[in-house]
Amino acid sequence: MKLFYSPGACSLAVHIVLREIGNPFELERVDLGAHKTSTGDDYYRSNPKGYVPLLELDDGQVLTEGPVICQYLCDHAGRTDLMPAAGSLPRYRVMEWQAFISSEVHKSLGALFNSALDDAAKATYAGMAHRRLQWISAQLGGRPYLTGDDFTAADAYLFTVANWAGFVGMDISDCPDLKAFQARVAARPAVQAALKAEGLT
């Protein structure tokens, strides 16, 4: 398999899951500004959507959208700790978190990287994102991970997106449980390996 990624982008969540699973894979970096891969290819040929992640499977088929890719990877690896069994309520809890992070946190925090937005628009998005992060911190309530004691694909996604707060200058010191969560996830060997491979440490 090959993961098309951009350092620190939402593709990092998939990268973390790949390393947690331990199956062999290749990485291909994408310059999202130029839409070129590290081999010089036009990325739009691989993914007309133009963004990461994209997972190229062994048979040449491709999957896009991080939460879906993570579900596929975990299911095929039989890793019900990372993605509980299909049809079980714990599975839907992980998917519930993935949907919330995607729609409510990813989009609002991600918007702050858009240089075309004026200050008023950025302030609106920042306020939305901060309120969502405060709520997540309260939901963690001292638990190790979003759904309890097991690290899941949803935790990889939250870790990735919440890290963006630092890149956009957002102070989340009022989110102590979230900050503790970030430190806990950052210490995982698979996460350390992904961060190192992407040049983020």
C-alpha positions in Angstrom: 0.0 0.0 0.0 1.0 3.6 -0.5 -0.1 6.6 1.6 -0.1 10.0 -0.1 0.4 12.5 2.6 1.4 16.1 3.5 3.3 16.6 6.7 1.0 17.4 9.7 -2.1 17.4 7.5 -5.1 15.2 8.3 -3.3 12.3 6.5 -1.2 12.1 9.7 -4.1 10.2 11.3 -4.0 7.5 8.7 -0.2 7.4 8.9 -0.5 6.8 12.7 -3.1 4.0 12.2 -0.8 2.4 9.6 2.0 2.4 12.1 -0.2 1.1 14.9 -1.2 -1.8 12.7 2.3 -2.5 11.6 1.6 -3.6 8.1 4.2 -2.6 5.4 3.4 0.5 3.4 5.1 3.3 1.4 4.8 7.0 1.8 4.6 9.6 -1.0 4.7 13.2 0.0 2.4 15.7 -1.7 3.0 19.4 -2.1 -0.6 20.6 -1.7 0.2 24.1 -3.0 1.7 22.8 -6.3 -0.4 19.6 -6.4 2.8 17.6 -7.1 4.0 14.4 -5.5 7.6 13.9 -4.4 8.1 12.0 -7.7 7.0 15.0 -9.7 3.6 13.6 -10.7 0.4 15.7 -11.0 -1.5 14.8 -7.8 -4.8 15.5 -9.4 -4.3 12.4 -11.6 -4.2 10.3 -8.5 -6.9 12.2 -6.6 -9.1 14.7 -8.5 -10.2 16.1 -5.1 -6.7 17.5 -4.7 -6.3 16.9 -1.0 -4.8 14.2 1.2 -5.0 11.5 2.4 -5.2 9.0 -0.4 -4.4 5.3 0.1 -3.4 3.3 -3.0 -4.1 -0.4 -2.4 -2.0 -3.3 -3.5 -4.3 -3.9 -6.5 -4.1 -0.3 -7.7 -7.5 0.8 -6.4 -7.5 4.0 -4.2 -9.4 5.1 -1.2 -9.9 8.7 0.0 -11.3 10.3 3.2 -9.3 9.7 6.3 -12.0 8.2 8.6 -13.1 5.7 5.9 -9.4 4.8 5.1 -8.9 4.1 8.8 -11.9 1.9 9.1 -10.8 -0.1 6.1 -7.3 -0.5 7.5 -8.4 -1.6 10.9 -11.0 -4.0 9.6 -8.6 -5.7 7.2 -6.0 -6.0 10.0 -8.5 -7.3 12.4 -7.6 -4.6 14.9 -10.9 -4.3 16.9 -9.0 -2.3 19.5 -8.5 0.5 17.0 -11.9 0.1 15.3 -14.4 -2.1 17.2 -16.3 -4.8 15.4 -18.9 -3.8 12.8 -22.4 -3.7 14.2 -21.3 -3.2 17.8 -22.2 -0.1 19.7 -18.5 0.7 20.5 -17.9 0.8 16.7 -20.6 3.5 16.4 -19.1 5.4 19.3 -15.7 5.6 17.4 -17.5 6.6 14.2 -19.5 9.2 16.1 -16.3 10.8 17.3 -14.8 10.6 13.8 -17.9 12.3 12.3 -17.8 15.1 15.0 -14.1 15.7 14.5 -14.5 15.8 10.8 -17.4 18.2 10.6 -17.0 20.3 13.7 -13.2 20.5 14.4 -11.3 19.7 11.2 -13.3 22.2 9.1 -13.2 25.1 11.6 -9.6 24.7 12.6 -8.5 23.9 9.0 -10.1 27.1 7.8 -7.6 29.1 9.8 -4.9 28.1 7.3 -6.7 29.8 4.5 -4.9 33.0 3.7 -7.8 34.3 1.7 -10.0 34.7 4.8 -10.2 38.1 6.4 -9.6 38.6 10.1 -13.3 38.6 10.9 -13.9 35.3 9.2 -10.9 33.8 10.9 -12.1 35.0 14.3 -15.4 33.3 13.7 -13.8 30.0 12.8 -11.4 30.3 15.7 -14.2 30.8 18.2 -16.1 27.8 16.8 -13.0 25.6 16.9 -12.0 26.7 20.4 -15.5 26.0 21.8 -15.4 22.5 20.2 -12.0 21.8 21.7 -13.2 22.9 25.2 -16.2 20.6 24.9 -13.9 17.7 23.9 -11.6 18.4 26.8 -14.6 18.2 29.1 -15.8 15.0 27.6 -12.4 13.4 28.1 -12.8 14.1 31.8 -9.6 12.4 32.8 -10.2 9.3 30.6 -7.1 8.2 28.6 -8.8 8.2 25.2 -12.1 9.4 23.6 -14.0 6.2 24.1 -12.3 4.8 27.2 -9.1 2.9 27.9 -8.3 1.8 24.3 -6.6 4.1 21.7 -8.7 4.1 18.5 -8.6 5.6 15.1 -10.7 8.5 16.4 -7.9 9.3 18.8 -5.4 9.5 16.0 -7.7 11.9 14.2 -8.3 14.1 17.2 -4.5 14.2 18.0 -3.8 15.3 14.4 -6.4 18.0 14.2 -6.0 19.4 17.7 -2.3 19.8 17.0 -3.2 22.4 14.5 -4.2 24.8 17.3 -0.5 25.4 17.9 0.2 26.1 14.3 -2.5 28.8 14.2 -1.6 30.4 17.5 -4.7 29.2 19.4 -4.2 29.0 23.2 -5.8 25.8 24.5 -4.4 26.1 28.1 -8.1 26.1 29.2 -8.4 22.6 27.9 -6.3 20.6 30.4 -7.7 17.2 29.7 -7.2 17.7 26.0 -3.6 18.8 26.6 -3.0 15.7 28.7 -4.5 13.6 26.0 -2.2 15.2 23.3 0.8 14.4 25.4 -0.3 10.8 26.1 -0.9 10.1 22.4 2.4 11.9 21.4 4.3 9.4 23.6 3.0 6.3 21.7 5.8 4.6 19.7 3.7 4.5 16.5 2.9 8.2 16.8 6.5 9.1 17.4 7.5 7.1 14.3 4.9 8.8 12.2 5.9 12.2 13.4 9.6 11.5 12.7 8.8 10.1 9.2 7.0 13.3 8.4 9.7 15.6 9.7 7.6 16.9 12.5 10.0 16.1 15.4 
